[in-house]
Amino acid sequence: MKPETWLDTHAEHAPDRPAVIADDRILDFATLREEVRAVALGLIGEGIGPGARVRVSFEPGLDYVLVVHALLLLGATSCPVDPRDPRSVSDYDLSLESSADIPRGFGHELPGHATDPTTTVCEITSSGTTGIPKSVSLSAGNVFWSAIGSAHALGVEPDDRWLVCLPLFHVSGLMPLYRALIYGTAVTIHADFAASRVAAELAGGEVSGVSLVPTALRDLIAADTVALRQPRTVLTGGAATPTALIEEAIEAGVPVCVTYGLTEATSQVTVLSTSEVPEAIGSVGRPLVTSRVKIDQGEVLVGGPTVATGCRERDGWLRTGDRGRIDSDGRLWIEGRVDEMIITGGENVFPAEVESVLSSHPSVKEAVAYGVDDVRWQQELRAAVVLEDGARFDPEALREWCGMELPPYKVPKLLESVDEIPLGPSGKPRRTELAKRSSSQPR
């Protein structure tokens, strides 16, 4: 199926099947096609056609889905951005900053065009946790092969409904919209993540899958583990998922599976299935059938048709900047960022290892390790922790705990208790922000 026929195919063969549930409305595929065409005709009236770039920066909901699918229909590019994005609206052919800006037209026919696999369908800004955020252009081919790989790993049923409660300007929030359009399944859209609202949605029993960053998974386990047992798949990723959290999810009966992905590879690259999680806690699983993974001098490289053309090296591989290894069963283990390595006293420390040990302490809910520039140590290893409710902050006890598992140079020299860890849109900790804040405070 060509991208411009994805919606038509399902509207013709399964017109009454639910397609989008949002804003207290349920649209079947026939109605979705009708409303998408109206938006597409309105966009044509604004001069939008093949190759145009449209900034989309309003609240997630039904109108957001209509715009994304209308732009796909026209061969134009969706550019979902964080409303706080500093780039000028003049960088785009059209900027839609509220649902009131969405043009709608009337007519029976849309001008035909040919969308091939290389056509850019969306432009997404990467999380920027390792430097300056960059725009990644994903093609129709990238999106299609990502959907195929995800379907093979997670399974797809005709009556599936995927709950989207992540930002739609992030790849893990946007891709379920395209995948559902390719599969002919439904998506339920929440404007943002609220544990009580998500738990109520899951408790209804109609949601088959949901994507959650680790923080959201933790909040839902605390709120309602019964609701979390209802979906077929609870997918977590977007940041290193603490081993203790996965163990807690398993004990609560949550059908958790773990994924590793990148914007540059159209979201998912590997998946550790629910059945494999108990035997390989800490791994992010095997590559999708549409992805290739290898290790080069400790760095994870990704290849295959899901990798954005503009992000490939000359040899065709994407250098992820992640440090990892592949075990004898073909599973990938992520050991931290190559460029997040902290050099302290001439020794190399990867934050993920320190964080894993700290997070395993009974009083610690979350932990982030980071380095602060220091004359003596080059970088002084520090860590911030979020405590479990009612726990007492005892930095020396936490240092002793680390000392039982780690060599002395990997034990944080300074620990601080914080109410929350600053996170980027993808749920990844902002270590640089913590380091700047910590270095400005008295020692």
MIMIMI-519163 format. One record per residue (C-alpha): residue in three letters; chain; z, x, y negated. Coordinates in Angstrom, 3 decimals, padded with zeros to 6 digits. Last residue first. Example, Ala and Ser with C-alpha at 12.3 -4.5 7.8 and 13.67 -1.06 7.14 Angstrom:
! MIMIMI-519163
> ser / A / 007.140 / 013.670 / 001.060
> ala / A / 007.800 / 012.300 / 004.500
//
This chain:
! MIMIMI-519163
> arg / A / 048.816 / 029.759 / -022.298
> pro / A / 048.314 / 027.771 / -025.518
> gln / A / 045.324 / 025.375 / -025.388
> ser / A / 041.826 / 026.255 / -026.525
> ser / A / 040.957 / 027.886 / -023.183
> ser / A / 041.847 / 024.677 / -021.320
> arg / A / 039.595 / 022.445 / -023.399
> lys / A / 036.664 / 024.819 / -023.133
> ala / A / 037.179 / 025.242 / -019.373
> leu / A / 037.491 / 021.496 / -018.799
> glu / A / 034.285 / 020.809 / -020.714
> thr / A / 032.457 / 023.546 / -018.815
> arg / A / 033.648 / 022.103 / -015.520
> arg / A / 032.037 / 018.716 / -016.161
> pro / A / 032.709 / 017.103 / -012.800
> lys / A / 029.762 / 015.407 / -011.049
> gly / A / 029.791 / 011.607 / -010.934
> ser / A / 026.069 / 011.215 / -011.611
> pro / A / 026.661 / 010.111 / -015.208
> gly / A / 028.741 / 013.261 / -015.904
> leu / A / 032.442 / 013.365 / -015.180
> pro / A / 035.579 / 014.362 / -017.066
> ile / A / 038.433 / 014.423 / -014.526
> glu / A / 041.159 / 011.890 / -015.210
> asp / A / 044.807 / 011.672 / -016.184
> val / A / 045.181 / 015.449 / -016.169
> ser / A / 047.712 / 017.800 / -014.570
> glu / A / 047.163 / 021.470 / -015.229
> leu / A / 047.069 / 024.475 / -012.960
> leu / A / 047.021 / 028.145 / -013.953
> lys / A / 046.512 / 031.252 / -011.866
> pro / A / 044.459 / 029.293 / -009.374
> val / A / 044.677 / 030.785 / -005.846
> lys / A / 041.331 / 032.273 / -004.806
> tyr / A / 042.396 / 035.849 / -005.666
> pro / A / 045.444 / 035.472 / -003.417
> pro / A / 043.471 / 034.714 / -000.235
> leu / A / 043.243 / 031.014 / 000.651
> glu / A / 044.835 / 028.609 / 003.112
> met / A / 048.602 / 029.202 / 002.823
> gly / A / 048.187 / 030.466 / -000.747
> cys / A / 046.669 / 027.150 / -001.796
> trp / A / 049.835 / 025.323 / -000.776
> glu / A / 051.923 / 027.934 / -002.600
> arg / A / 049.876 / 027.336 / -005.736
> leu / A / 050.401 / 023.591 / -005.361
> ala / A / 054.157 / 024.092 / -005.018
> glu / A / 054.082 / 026.288 / -008.124
> pro / A / 052.196 / 023.643 / -010.085
> asp / A / 054.672 / 020.844 / -009.316
> phe / A / 053.383 / 017.601 / -010.842
> arg / A / 055.366 / 014.700 / -009.413
> ala / A / 053.550 / 011.962 / -007.476
> gly / A / 054.036 / 008.296 / -008.416
> asp / A / 050.361 / 007.424 / -008.187
> glu / A / 048.415 / 010.329 / -006.702
> leu / A / 047.896 / 013.207 / -009.072
> val / A / 044.717 / 014.197 / -010.885
> val / A / 044.357 / 017.974 / -010.765
> ala / A / 042.909 / 020.620 / -013.063
> ala / A / 042.264 / 024.150 / -011.860
> arg / A / 042.221 / 027.691 / -013.202
> leu / A / 040.652 / 030.977 / -012.137
> glu / A / 040.671 / 033.536 / -014.929
> gln / A / 037.267 / 035.005 / -015.632
> gln / A / 036.699 / 038.629 / -016.573
> trp / A / 040.196 / 039.183 / -015.114
> arg / A / 041.766 / 041.259 / -017.885
> val / A / 039.822 / 040.126 / -020.942
> asp / A / 039.590 / 036.508 / -019.819
> asp / A / 036.840 / 033.906 / -019.971
> val / A / 038.006 / 030.683 / -018.301
> gly / A / 036.835 / 029.777 / -014.806
> tyr / A / 036.854 / 026.369 / -013.146
> ala / A / 038.438 / 024.443 / -010.297
> val / A / 038.418 / 020.643 / -010.119
> ala / A / 040.898 / 018.527 / -008.171
> glu / A / 041.276 / 014.878 / -007.272
> lys / A / 043.981 / 012.663 / -005.723
> val / A / 046.628 / 015.345 / -005.279
> ser / A / 050.166 / 014.587 / -004.062
> pro / A / 049.393 / 014.851 / -000.344
> his / A / 047.623 / 018.230 / -000.727
> ser / A / 044.112 / 018.116 / 000.783
> ser / A / 042.565 / 017.917 / -002.668
> leu / A / 043.913 / 021.386 / -003.492
> val / A / 042.287 / 022.911 / -000.418
> ser / A / 038.912 / 021.270 / -001.036
> glu / A / 039.002 / 022.154 / -004.717
> val / A / 039.502 / 025.843 / -003.967
> glu / A / 036.503 / 025.899 / -001.621
> ala / A / 034.337 / 023.892 / -004.010
> pro / A / 035.071 / 026.257 / -006.903
> phe / A / 033.228 / 029.231 / -005.375
> val / A / 035.157 / 032.454 / -005.918
> asn / A / 033.671 / 035.952 / -006.080
> glu / A / 036.011 / 038.925 / -006.522
> gly / A / 035.764 / 041.605 / -009.222
> gly / A / 039.034 / 040.547 / -010.862
> thr / A / 037.703 / 037.011 / -011.173
> ile / A / 034.037 / 036.182 / -010.853
> ile / A / 033.649 / 032.411 / -010.714
> met / A / 030.541 / 031.137 / -008.957
> glu / A / 029.167 / 028.078 / -010.655
> asp / A / 025.650 / 029.570 / -010.790
> val / A / 025.199 / 029.573 / -007.016
> arg / A / 026.736 / 026.126 / -006.880
> gly / A / 029.101 / 025.191 / -004.104
> glu / A / 029.392 / 025.447 / -000.328
> ile / A / 027.009 / 022.696 / 000.748
> trp / A / 026.767 / 022.300 / 004.532
> leu / A / 023.445 / 021.215 / 006.007
> arg / A / 023.175 / 019.975 / 009.572
> gly / A / 020.563 / 021.399 / 011.929
> asp / A / 022.815 / 021.288 / 014.984
> ser / A / 023.263 / 025.092 / 014.956
> asp / A / 024.582 / 024.943 / 011.396
> ile / A / 022.639 / 025.156 / 008.141
> arg / A / 024.263 / 026.956 / 005.224
> gly / A / 024.844 / 026.373 / 001.546
> arg / A / 024.780 / 027.497 / -002.080
> asp / A / 023.178 / 025.086 / -004.501
> gly / A / 020.820 / 026.348 / -007.213
> thr / A / 018.248 / 023.900 / -005.879
> arg / A / 015.232 / 026.176 / -005.582
> leu / A / 012.413 / 023.720 / -004.915
> trp / A / 009.794 / 025.103 / -002.547
> gly / A / 006.005 / 025.052 / -002.850
> asp / A / 005.508 / 028.849 / -002.745
> arg / A / 004.618 / 028.849 / -006.429
> glu / A / 007.971 / 027.264 / -007.217
> arg / A / 008.228 / 023.493 / -007.264
> cys / A / 009.858 / 021.524 / -010.068
> gly / A / 006.692 / 020.242 / -011.765
> thr / A / 005.387 / 018.820 / -008.503
> ala / A / 008.494 / 016.701 / -007.972
> val / A / 009.852 / 017.157 / -004.449
> thr / A / 009.604 / 014.027 / -002.282
> pro / A / 006.468 / 015.279 / -000.510
> gly / A / 008.215 / 018.180 / 001.239
> gly / A / 010.364 / 021.162 / 000.348
> val / A / 013.995 / 021.917 / -000.455
> leu / A / 015.679 / 025.311 / -000.840
> val / A / 019.435 / 025.831 / -000.500
> glu / A / 020.620 / 029.250 / -001.689
> gly / A / 022.495 / 031.707 / 000.547
> gln / A / 019.820 / 034.388 / 000.434
> asp / A / 017.187 / 031.754 / 001.221
> ile / A / 018.397 / 028.741 / 003.177
> lys / A / 015.963 / 026.083 / 004.390
> val / A / 015.432 / 022.358 / 003.972
> arg / A / 012.398 / 020.184 / 004.599
> ser / A / 012.175 / 016.546 / 003.576
> thr / A / 010.156 / 013.533 / 004.738
> val / A / 012.027 / 013.117 / 008.022
> leu / A / 015.228 / 013.192 / 005.972
> pro / A / 017.150 / 016.435 / 006.275
> arg / A / 020.284 / 016.557 / 008.417
> gly / A / 023.834 / 015.921 / 007.321
> val / A / 025.941 / 016.466 / 004.210
> ser / A / 028.590 / 018.373 / 006.164
> gly / A / 032.273 / 018.281 / 005.264
> ile / A / 033.276 / 016.012 / 008.117
> ala / A / 031.039 / 016.769 / 011.089
> glu / A / 032.445 / 014.925 / 014.103
> pro / A / 033.807 / 011.909 / 012.208
> val / A / 030.666 / 011.576 / 010.044
> glu / A / 028.114 / 011.484 / 012.854
> ser / A / 028.212 / 007.736 / 013.564
> thr / A / 028.089 / 006.909 / 009.844
> ser / A / 025.010 / 009.064 / 009.361
> leu / A / 025.056 / 012.385 / 007.543
> val / A / 022.044 / 012.164 / 005.256
> thr / A / 019.852 / 014.850 / 003.692
> val / A / 017.402 / 015.019 / 000.779
> gln / A / 018.177 / 011.795 / -001.085
> ser / A / 017.303 / 011.433 / -004.794
> thr / A / 013.659 / 011.904 / -005.769
> ala / A / 013.684 / 015.645 / -004.957
> glu / A / 013.998 / 016.854 / -008.569
> thr / A / 016.729 / 014.277 / -009.201
> leu / A / 018.712 / 015.877 / -006.398
> gly / A / 020.206 / 014.793 / -003.121
> tyr / A / 022.949 / 015.171 / -000.578
> thr / A / 024.124 / 012.126 / 001.340
> val / A / 027.248 / 011.102 / 003.187
> cys / A / 027.828 / 008.060 / 005.360
> val / A / 030.755 / 005.680 / 005.213
> pro / A / 031.086 / 002.626 / 007.435
> val / A / 034.668 / 002.033 / 006.138
> gly / A / 037.203 / 001.562 / 008.935
> ala / A / 040.223 / 002.513 / 006.823
> glu / A / 040.786 / 005.677 / 008.883
> ile / A / 037.152 / 006.643 / 008.294
> ala / A / 037.516 / 006.143 / 004.533
> glu / A / 040.707 / 008.212 / 004.427
> glu / A / 039.020 / 011.009 / 006.367
> ile / A / 036.113 / 010.921 / 003.921
> leu / A / 038.553 / 011.116 / 001.004
> ala / A / 040.444 / 014.046 / 002.557
> thr / A / 037.178 / 015.924 / 003.031
> pro / A / 036.480 / 015.689 / -000.690
> thr / A / 032.987 / 014.404 / -001.565
> ala / A / 031.068 / 017.037 / -003.527
> ala / A / 029.212 / 015.131 / -006.206
> gly / A / 026.360 / 012.652 / -006.364
> gly / A / 027.089 / 011.439 / -002.848
> thr / A / 028.480 / 008.462 / -001.006
> leu / A / 026.617 / 005.826 / 000.970
> val / A / 028.511 / 002.816 / 002.277
> thr / A / 026.196 / 001.354 / 004.899
> arg / A / 026.344 / -001.755 / 007.084
> pro / A / 028.321 / -003.582 / 004.427
> gln / A / 031.550 / -005.525 / 005.227
> arg / A / 034.092 / -002.742 / 005.802
> leu / A / 034.422 / -002.049 / 002.071
> ala / A / 035.666 / -005.601 / 001.482
> val / A / 038.581 / -005.039 / 003.892
> thr / A / 039.348 / -001.699 / 002.208
> asp / A / 040.133 / -003.462 / -001.066
> ala / A / 041.429 / -001.824 / -004.234
> ala / A / 042.606 / 001.648 / -003.174
> ile / A / 039.558 / 002.133 / -000.969
> leu / A / 037.466 / 000.824 / -003.846
> asp / A / 038.881 / 003.351 / -006.317
> arg / A / 038.283 / 006.220 / -003.890
> leu / A / 034.694 / 005.156 / -003.307
> ala / A / 034.153 / 004.948 / -007.067
> thr / A / 035.454 / 008.491 / -007.551
> pro / A / 033.283 / 009.749 / -004.688
> val / A / 030.054 / 008.374 / -006.213
> leu / A / 029.005 / 005.130 / -004.598
> ser / A / 025.757 / 003.734 / -003.203
> val / A / 025.922 / 000.298 / -001.567
> gly / A / 024.434 / -001.287 / 001.523
> ser / A / 024.170 / -004.554 / 003.434
> val / A / 025.475 / -006.879 / 000.720
> glu / A / 025.677 / -010.487 / 001.936
> gly / A / 029.259 / -010.351 / 003.268
> gly / A / 030.944 / -011.982 / 000.294
> ala / A / 033.629 / -009.289 / 000.409
> leu / A / 031.090 / -006.780 / -000.913
> glu / A / 030.614 / -008.717 / -004.144
> ala / A / 034.373 / -009.207 / -004.601
> ala / A / 034.947 / -005.478 / -004.045
> val / A / 032.244 / -004.644 / -006.590
> arg / A / 033.869 / -006.909 / -009.176
> ser / A / 037.363 / -005.510 / -008.578
> ala / A / 036.171 / -001.895 / -008.600
> ala / A / 034.185 / -002.197 / -011.829
> phe / A / 031.029 / -000.080 / -011.905
> asp / A / 028.421 / -000.973 / -014.504
> ala / A / 025.815 / -003.626 / -015.311
> his / A / 025.799 / -004.750 / -011.691
> ile / A / 022.440 / -005.257 / -009.966
> thr / A / 021.894 / -006.767 / -006.527
> val / A / 018.754 / -005.500 / -004.838
> ala / A / 016.638 / -007.330 / -002.286
> thr / A / 014.163 / -006.332 / 000.411
> gly / A / 010.364 / -006.100 / 000.520
> tyr / A / 010.477 / -002.497 / 001.708
> ile / A / 008.416 / -001.001 / -001.138
> leu / A / 010.045 / -003.126 / -003.826
> ala / A / 013.485 / -002.455 / -002.333
> arg / A / 012.776 / 001.288 / -002.448
> tyr / A / 011.659 / 001.109 / -006.067
> leu / A / 014.843 / -000.611 / -007.237
> pro / A / 016.980 / 001.567 / -004.932
> met / A / 015.533 / 004.626 / -006.757
> leu / A / 016.985 / 003.748 / -010.172
> gly / A / 020.711 / 004.141 / -009.523
> ser / A / 020.531 / 007.349 / -007.489
> val / A / 018.039 / 008.799 / -009.982
> his / A / 020.282 / 008.255 / -013.003
> phe / A / 019.140 / 006.147 / -015.946
> leu / A / 019.938 / 003.086 / -013.856
> pro / A / 023.645 / 003.945 / -014.020
> leu / A / 025.403 / 003.215 / -010.716
> cys / A / 026.433 / -000.262 / -009.558
> val / A / 023.382 / -001.012 / -007.410
> leu / A / 024.151 / -003.204 / -004.390
> trp / A / 021.452 / -003.092 / -001.710
> arg / A / 020.578 / -006.377 / -000.030
> asp / A / 018.948 / -006.355 / 003.399
> asp / A / 017.400 / -009.560 / 004.751
> pro / A / 014.270 / -007.906 / 006.153
> glu / A / 016.268 / -005.089 / 007.833
> val / A / 016.019 / -001.387 / 006.946
> gly / A / 017.549 / 001.659 / 008.647
> leu / A / 019.629 / 004.418 / 007.076
> ala / A / 017.790 / 007.616 / 008.024
> his / A / 014.292 / 006.230 / 008.685
> ala / A / 014.505 / 003.957 / 005.652
> ser / A / 015.630 / 006.872 / 003.468
> gly / A / 012.673 / 008.992 / 004.554
> ile / A / 010.191 / 006.184 / 003.919
> ala / A / 011.691 / 005.438 / 000.505
> ser / A / 011.545 / 009.117 / -000.468
> trp / A / 007.926 / 009.193 / 000.680
> phe / A / 007.043 / 006.285 / -001.607
> val / A / 008.936 / 007.591 / -004.641
> asn / A / 007.410 / 011.077 / -004.465
> gly / A / 003.942 / 009.595 / -003.944
> ala / A / 004.282 / 007.293 / -006.944
> ser / A / 005.180 / 010.373 / -008.956
> leu / A / 008.478 / 011.620 / -010.335
> ser / A / 008.616 / 013.440 / -013.656
> val / A / 011.880 / 015.301 / -014.212
> ser / A / 013.288 / 015.586 / -017.717
> lys / A / 015.762 / 018.389 / -018.294
> pro / A / 019.459 / 018.552 / -019.074
> ile / A / 020.593 / 021.920 / -020.483
> gly / A / 022.790 / 023.803 / -018.060
> thr / A / 024.338 / 023.412 / -014.637
> thr / A / 025.842 / 019.949 / -015.082
> gly / A / 022.655 / 018.732 / -016.768
> ser / A / 022.506 / 015.499 / -014.802
> ser / A / 018.713 / 015.466 / -014.560
> thr / A / 016.798 / 013.281 / -017.005
> ile / A / 014.431 / 010.876 / -015.315
> glu / A / 010.737 / 010.271 / -015.900
> cys / A / 009.265 / 007.453 / -013.871
> val / A / 005.979 / 006.310 / -012.365
> thr / A / 003.954 / 009.499 / -012.771
> thr / A / 000.597 / 009.060 / -011.033
> thr / A / 000.071 / 011.625 / -008.260
> pro / A / 000.045 / 009.048 / -005.444
> asp / A / -002.840 / 007.144 / -007.063
> thr / A / -002.662 / 004.187 / -009.424
> ala / A / -006.074 / 002.603 / -009.958
> his / A / -006.430 / 000.065 / -012.719
> gly / A / -007.145 / -003.635 / -013.034
> pro / A / -006.609 / -005.519 / -016.267
> leu / A / -004.084 / -008.303 / -015.745
> glu / A / -005.190 / -011.840 / -015.170
> his / A / -003.617 / -015.232 / -015.611
> gly / A / -002.302 / -015.195 / -019.135
> phe / A / 000.895 / -015.208 / -021.146
> gly / A / 002.829 / -012.450 / -022.834
> arg / A / 006.396 / -011.188 / -022.973
> pro / A / 007.717 / -008.374 / -025.135
> ile / A / 011.110 / -006.829 / -024.314
> asp / A / 012.961 / -005.899 / -027.505
> ala / A / 015.609 / -008.622 / -026.999
> ser / A / 016.610 / -006.855 / -023.769
> ser / A / 017.877 / -004.033 / -025.936
> glu / A / 016.801 / -000.473 / -026.714
> leu / A / 013.188 / -000.702 / -025.592
> ser / A / 011.335 / 002.268 / -027.077
> leu / A / 007.547 / 002.473 / -027.028
> asp / A / 005.050 / 005.330 / -026.913
> tyr / A / 007.915 / 007.787 / -026.600
> asp / A / 009.122 / 010.920 / -028.431
> ser / A / 009.489 / 008.772 / -031.555
> val / A / 012.629 / 007.300 / -029.996
> ser / A / 014.258 / 010.616 / -030.851
> arg / A / 016.173 / 012.529 / -028.210
> pro / A / 019.949 / 012.442 / -028.547
> asp / A / 020.605 / 010.533 / -025.292
> arg / A / 023.673 / 008.336 / -025.902
> pro / A / 021.813 / 005.272 / -024.628
> asp / A / 021.388 / 007.212 / -021.378
> val / A / 017.706 / 007.234 / -020.608
> pro / A / 015.306 / 005.376 / -018.330
> cys / A / 011.764 / 006.653 / -018.980
> ser / A / 009.466 / 004.285 / -017.092
> thr / A / 005.899 / 005.605 / -016.995
> ala / A / 002.771 / 003.455 / -017.226
> gly / A / 000.413 / 002.504 / -014.395
> leu / A / 000.469 / -001.092 / -015.604
> leu / A / 002.158 / -002.520 / -012.501
> leu / A / 004.678 / 000.307 / -012.545
> leu / A / 005.453 / -000.541 / -016.161
> ala / A / 006.011 / -004.168 / -015.163
> his / A / 008.323 / -003.101 / -012.320
> val / A / 010.584 / -001.069 / -014.610
> val / A / 010.529 / -003.764 / -017.289
> leu / A / 011.438 / -006.584 / -014.902
> val / A / 014.268 / -004.539 / -013.370
> tyr / A / 015.789 / -003.892 / -016.798
> asp / A / 015.490 / -007.578 / -017.657
> leu / A / 017.519 / -008.456 / -014.562
> gly / A / 020.427 / -006.217 / -015.428
> pro / A / 021.315 / -002.728 / -016.556
> glu / A / 022.235 / -002.425 / -020.258
> phe / A / 019.591 / -001.006 / -022.576
> ser / A / 017.946 / 002.396 / -022.755
> val / A / 014.362 / 002.127 / -021.547
> arg / A / 011.976 / 004.605 / -023.201
> val / A / 008.341 / 003.850 / -022.426
> arg / A / 005.771 / 006.552 / -021.684
> ala / A / 002.110 / 005.482 / -021.591
> gly / A / -000.044 / 006.923 / -018.793
> pro / A / -001.808 / 003.680 / -017.918
> gly / A / -001.279 / 000.997 / -020.558
> ile / A / 001.095 / 000.043 / -023.356
> gly / A / -000.502 / -001.076 / -026.624
> glu / A / 002.214 / -003.529 / -027.605
> gly / A / 000.086 / -006.440 / -026.386
> ile / A / -000.205 / -004.646 / -023.073
> leu / A / 003.593 / -004.668 / -022.979
> gly / A / 003.586 / -008.454 / -023.339
> leu / A / 001.130 / -008.772 / -020.469
> ala / A / 003.379 / -006.582 / -018.305
> val / A / 006.422 / -008.684 / -019.254
> ala / A / 004.659 / -011.879 / -018.158
> arg / A / 003.441 / -010.170 / -014.993
> val / A / 007.000 / -009.151 / -014.112
> glu / A / 008.141 / -012.771 / -014.556
> glu / A / 005.518 / -014.171 / -012.191
> arg / A / 005.984 / -011.390 / -009.651
> leu / A / 009.743 / -011.930 / -009.628
> thr / A / 009.208 / -015.646 / -009.124
> ala / A / 007.104 / -015.060 / -006.011
> phe / A / 009.457 / -012.359 / -004.747
> asp / A / 012.553 / -014.532 / -005.000
> leu / A / 014.730 / -014.274 / -008.090
> ile / A / 018.452 / -014.982 / -007.862
> arg / A / 020.190 / -015.436 / -011.198
> asp / A / 023.786 / -014.939 / -012.335
> asp / A / 022.810 / -011.889 / -014.420
> ala / A / 021.401 / -010.130 / -011.360
> ile / A / 020.182 / -010.786 / -007.831
> val / A / 016.665 / -009.452 / -007.297
> ala / A / 014.183 / -009.914 / -004.441
> pro / A / 015.309 / -012.924 / -002.402
> arg / A / 012.625 / -013.999 / 000.137
> asp / A / 010.750 / -017.142 / -000.884
> pro / A / 007.388 / -015.468 / -001.463
> ala / A / 007.407 / -013.463 / 001.800
> his / A / 003.740 / -012.667 / 002.527
> glu / A / 002.193 / -013.257 / -000.900
> ala / A / 005.052 / -012.121 / -003.122
> his / A / 005.678 / -009.248 / -000.701
> thr / A / 002.145 / -007.893 / -001.012
> asp / A / 001.910 / -008.574 / -004.750
> leu / A / 005.045 / -006.507 / -005.481
> trp / A / 003.838 / -003.385 / -003.696
> thr / A / 000.243 / -003.917 / -004.873
> glu / A / 000.345 / -001.762 / -008.023
> pro / A / 001.983 / 001.036 / -006.025
> lys / A / -000.870 / 001.180 / -003.485
> met / A / 000.000 / 000.000 / 000.000
//
